[in-house]
Amino acid sequence: MDFFQTLILALVQGITEFLPISSSAHLILVPVLFGWEDQGLAFDVAVHAGTLLAVILYFRVQLAHMAVAGVGSLAGRWTPDAKLAWAVVLATLPVVVAGLMFKDVVEGPLRGPLVIATTTITFGLLLWWADVRGSKSRDEYSVTWRDAVLVGLAQAIALIPGTSRAGITITAALLLGLKREAAARFSFLLSIPTLLASGVLVTRDLLESADPVDWNVLLLGSALAAVSAYLCIHFFIRLLERTGMLPYVIYRLLLGVVLLIFFL
């Protein structure tokens, strides 16, 4: 991989991982448009590590409070931070189980461009509907065990490429009555164990691969993904109440149409 390819793919991963527009759709479309070969498992691990670092750094204070409170809950001290911490854990379980069960299917037939185009459009419209219909009256600390399970089940659907992990979890949270910013924050917190679990699975595959590793490319890709992801989270949350979800819905519809034109 040359510098330009590394730059583009790392920025695409960093930006699209946390926006409700589907990173998988972009990572499949971009190489096709430029005529690039697949970037390989090692690069995927590196850029995912970068985005994981970004979200941990951004929420470092809240995560520290949640970790302390989560440990305290084992002694019966159930604070709002403790409940949120365990809600994130509970909401992660469905995608871990589904990922282990359907890994071969997700990485095989479902990566087709027509599937991605369909899910990009369908779940984009669902995001718009949730943004319009949701009551937007709760914050992330009000998430119940039932809410966590429902958002977790929605996140498992995001294993289908084109769905968007951020998009489907924000959609579910909005339908459950969370405010836009709260839905986004809960989605981003939920991304931490999900990205970690995904990274472990992909790293396992990487260790079994005999492909050569270019460490300079991996470090550059990881750094670029981390910086772009951090900035993306920051500005997405700050602008969300002003913009709503409509710009992302329109973008998803246009992207889906482009995919259909290219691959039908």
Phi and psi in degrees as a GROMACS rama.xvg file:
@    title "Ramachandran Plot"
@    xaxis  label "Phi"
@    yaxis  label "Psi"
@TYPE xy
-88.3427  178.483  ASP-2
-62.5213  -43.3098  PHE-3
-62.4001  -44.5489  PHE-4
-63.9258  -43.5508  GLN-5
-60.5862  -45.4088  THR-6
-59.4128  -50.3894  LEU-7
-64.4964  -48.5738  ILE-8
-66.8408  -37.6862  LEU-9
-66.5305  -42.3596  ALA-10
-66.5325  -40.174  LEU-11
-61.0608  -45.5457  VAL-12
-63.8449  -46.8057  GLN-13
-62.7377  -39.5965  GLY-14
-79.3424  -44.8336  ILE-15
-81.4856  -16.7531  THR-16
-60.6893  -34.6979  GLU-17
-110.604  -6.35164  PHE-18
-89.7841  150.55  LEU-19
-80.1945  52.8485  PRO-20
-129.336  3.82847  ILE-21
77.8756  102.897  SER-22
-68.6967  -35.7623  SER-23
-64.0389  -38.0708  SER-24
-61.5729  -41.1935  ALA-25
-72.8077  -40.0132  HIS-26
-69.6852  -20.5665  LEU-27
-87.2976  -39.7796  ILE-28
-72.4856  -42.6916  LEU-29
-58.9064  -50.4498  VAL-30
-60.6784  -34.2986  PRO-31
-65.3723  -43.6013  VAL-32
-64.8061  -36.257  LEU-33
-92.6616  -5.5094  PHE-34
71.5367  30.5702  GLY-35
-88.9584  153.043  TRP-36
-76.476  163.111  GLU-37
-56.0558  137.411  ASP-38
-71.7295  -17.831  GLN-39
92.6633  161.848  GLY-40
-64.3727  -41.0061  LEU-41
-59.563  -42.4809  ALA-42
-68.1634  -38.9992  PHE-43
-59.1414  -43.352  ASP-44
-61.8649  -43.7636  VAL-45
-63.6425  -47.4366  ALA-46
-72.0377  -32.2479  VAL-47
-67.8848  -36.0437  HIS-48
-63.1106  -38.1894  ALA-49
-64.0603  -45.1755  GLY-50
-67.6574  -34.7499  THR-51
-63.2504  -44.7467  LEU-52
-60.2957  -40.6482  LEU-53
-61.7556  -47.2818  ALA-54
-70.7562  -32.7696  VAL-55
-66.6078  -43.3944  ILE-56
-65.2871  -40.5856  LEU-57
-64.9612  -40.6904  TYR-58
-102.445  23.1631  PHE-59
-57.7699  -40.3076  ARG-60
-68.9306  -47.9435  VAL-61
-63.7414  -38.8441  GLN-62
-65.1639  -38.1472  LEU-63
-63.4055  -43.9052  ALA-64
-62.9379  -41.4965  HIS-65
-66.1702  -39.1296  MET-66
-64.7596  -46.4934  ALA-67
-63.1802  -44.6653  VAL-68
-66.7353  -37.2178  ALA-69
-61.9877  -41.554  GLY-70
-65.6158  -40.5782  VAL-71
-63.0861  -29.0503  GLY-72
-65.4465  -25.0288  SER-73
-65.3496  -21.0499  LEU-74
-99.9151  10.0203  ALA-75
94.3226  6.84967  GLY-76
-94.7121  94.7262  ARG-77
-97.3653  92.9023  TRP-78
-93.9357  168.28  THR-79
-56.5568  -38.2448  PRO-80
-64.624  -37.4263  ASP-81
-65.9926  -43.8641  ALA-82
-63.267  -39.1216  LYS-83
-66.5847  -41.0031  LEU-84
-59.6896  -47.1159  ALA-85
-72.2787  -28.2645  TRP-86
-64.519  -39.1215  ALA-87
-64.1128  -42.3031  VAL-88
-62.383  -47.2458  VAL-89
-63.5445  -40.6125  LEU-90
-71.1263  -15.537  ALA-91
-82.7787  -26.6251  THR-92
-58.7038  -44.1833  LEU-93
-58.5611  -41.7311  PRO-94
-71.8019  -31.3511  VAL-95
-65.7356  -46.6789  VAL-96
-64.3242  -46.8474  VAL-97
-64.5406  -37.8153  ALA-98
-63.0056  -40.7927  GLY-99
-69.254  -36.5165  LEU-100
-76.3487  -36.5641  MET-101
-117.954  19.4267  PHE-102
-54.661  -46.7202  LYS-103
-65.5492  -36.6902  ASP-104
-69.7876  -44.5417  VAL-105
-63.1381  -39.7488  VAL-106
-85.3891  -2.31655  GLU-107
-112.183  -104.179  GLY-108
-58.7125  -32.8644  PRO-109
-76.0534  -5.92528  LEU-110
-86.5048  7.7361  ARG-111
-67.418  146.081  GLY-112
-62.3583  -32.312  PRO-113
-70.4561  -36.0932  LEU-114
-62.9363  -45.6213  VAL-115
-63.7361  -40.5043  ILE-116
-62.1774  -43.2078  ALA-117
-64.226  -46.9174  THR-118
-70.0446  -35.0155  THR-119
-58.9683  -45.3427  THR-120
-72.9757  -48.6163  ILE-121
-61.2124  -50.0533  THR-122
-78.0059  -17.3934  PHE-123
-67.4381  -44.1757  GLY-124
-64.5692  -37.4393  LEU-125
-65.195  -37.5113  LEU-126
-61.9639  -43.9408  LEU-127
-60.7576  -44.9465  TRP-128
-62.2711  -41.8715  TRP-129
-65.3233  -37.8117  ALA-130
-67.0847  -35.0369  ASP-131
-76.8805  -41.7687  VAL-132
-88.6366  -23.6609  ARG-133
-64.2397  146.472  GLY-134
-75.3417  -24.0871  SER-135
52.6596  52.2671  LYS-136
-122.934  2.30659  SER-137
-128.394  156.798  ARG-138
-105.644  177.809  ASP-139
-68.1199  -20.6144  GLU-140
-76.2453  -9.85105  TYR-141
-91.6601  -0.410637  SER-142
-62.4707  125.634  VAL-143
-92.4279  174.044  THR-144
-60.9798  -39.6258  TRP-145
-63.6187  -44.5914  ARG-146
-58.0508  -44.8011  ASP-147
-60.7233  -41.8436  ALA-148
-64.7939  -43.4657  VAL-149
-65.3532  -43.2915  LEU-150
-65.519  -37.4675  VAL-151
-63.4278  -40.964  GLY-152
-65.3499  -38.0717  LEU-153
-63.2673  -41.3565  ALA-154
-62.445  -33.4697  GLN-155
-63.0199  -31.8975  ALA-156
-63.3508  -27.8284  ILE-157
-67.8542  -6.13683  ALA-158
-63.6912  -23.7202  LEU-159
-74.8907  117.145  ILE-160
-55.3227  140.182  PRO-161
96.9955  -16.7436  GLY-162
-69.5181  -43.5138  THR-163
83.0362  113.228  SER-164
-61.1208  -46.5061  ARG-165
-63.855  -42.7965  ALA-166
-61.4527  -47.1413  GLY-167
-73.1454  -34.2091  ILE-168
-73.1989  -37.3143  THR-169
-66.1144  -40.1392  ILE-170
-57.7182  -49.5401  THR-171
-62.6874  -42.7676  ALA-172
-64.6566  -38.9135  ALA-173
-64.8155  -41.996  LEU-174
-64.0975  -25.947  LEU-175
-86.1191  1.88555  LEU-176
99.6434  6.04816  GLY-177
-74.1431  149.609  LEU-178
-65.7668  161.002  LYS-179
-58.0221  -49.0336  ARG-180
-64.1442  -39.1154  GLU-181
-66.0552  -40.6168  ALA-182
-62.2384  -41.5352  ALA-183
-66.4313  -44.8945  ALA-184
-62.8868  -42.3788  ARG-185
-65.2989  -39.6257  PHE-186
-61.3111  -42.9055  SER-187
-69.3293  -40.0089  PHE-188
-62.5978  -38.4063  LEU-189
-68.1906  -24.0211  LEU-190
-68.5966  -23.8665  SER-191
-64.2361  -57.8858  ILE-192
-67.0222  -28.4929  PRO-193
-68.0101  -46.7719  THR-194
-64.2069  -36.9479  LEU-195
-64.797  -45.7867  LEU-196
-64.3151  -41.6836  ALA-197
-63.3162  -41.1572  SER-198
-62.7444  -38.0753  GLY-199
-64.1128  -43.6756  VAL-200
-64.7793  -44.157  LEU-201
-69.5469  -36.4129  VAL-202
-63.6943  -38.1186  THR-203
-60.1724  -43.3837  ARG-204
-64.7942  -37.2939  ASP-205
-64.4347  -40.5356  LEU-206
-64.8356  -25.5272  LEU-207
-87.6097  -6.03609  GLU-208
-91.6495  147.833  SER-209
-100.089  8.71428  ALA-210
-67.4336  142.486  ASP-211
-67.9446  153.599  PRO-212
-117.685  126.654  VAL-213
-100.636  99.5312  ASP-214
-65.6958  -32.4716  TRP-215
-62.97  -43.1103  ASN-216
-64.4496  -41.868  VAL-217
-64.8872  -43.0621  LEU-218
-66.6551  -41.9384  LEU-219
-64.3666  -45.5505  LEU-220
-61.6109  -42.6962  GLY-221
-63.7139  -43.9323  SER-222
-65.0375  -44.7778  ALA-223
-64.541  -40.5641  LEU-224
-64.6603  -39.4244  ALA-225
-65.0221  -47.9121  ALA-226
-64.578  -46.8791  VAL-227
-66.5028  -36.2771  SER-228
-67.573  -41.9495  ALA-229
-60.7605  -47.7399  TYR-230
-64.4897  -37.5265  LEU-231
-62.1807  -47.3427  CYS-232
-59.2891  -46.8528  ILE-233
-58.1239  -52.4457  HIS-234
-76.1714  -31.2541  PHE-235
-61.7412  -47.4353  PHE-236
-66.7723  -40.6204  ILE-237
-66.3179  -34.4586  ARG-238
-95.1953  -6.67853  LEU-239
-62.9215  -44.2168  LEU-240
-65.9187  -29.0988  GLU-241
-78.7579  -39.8664  ARG-242
-95.1976  -27.7403  THR-243
66.6485  -162.911  GLY-244
-97.1737  -8.94187  MET-245
-58.1227  -42.3367  LEU-246
-59.2896  -36.8428  PRO-247
-74  -33.6055  TYR-248
-65.1273  -46.62  VAL-249
-60.3711  -43.9264  ILE-250
-60.3488  -43.4401  TYR-251
-61.9737  -41.4517  ARG-252
-63.5623  -43.3171  LEU-253
-64.5235  -41.6123  LEU-254
-63.2509  -42.538  LEU-255
-61.578  -40.8448  GLY-256
-64.8348  -42.424  VAL-257
-60.0195  -43.4619  VAL-258
-61.9887  -41.3107  LEU-259
-65.2161  -40.8972  LEU-260
-64.3837  -41.0679  ILE-261
-71.1374  -35.6965  PHE-262
-116.771  -4.93908  PHE-263
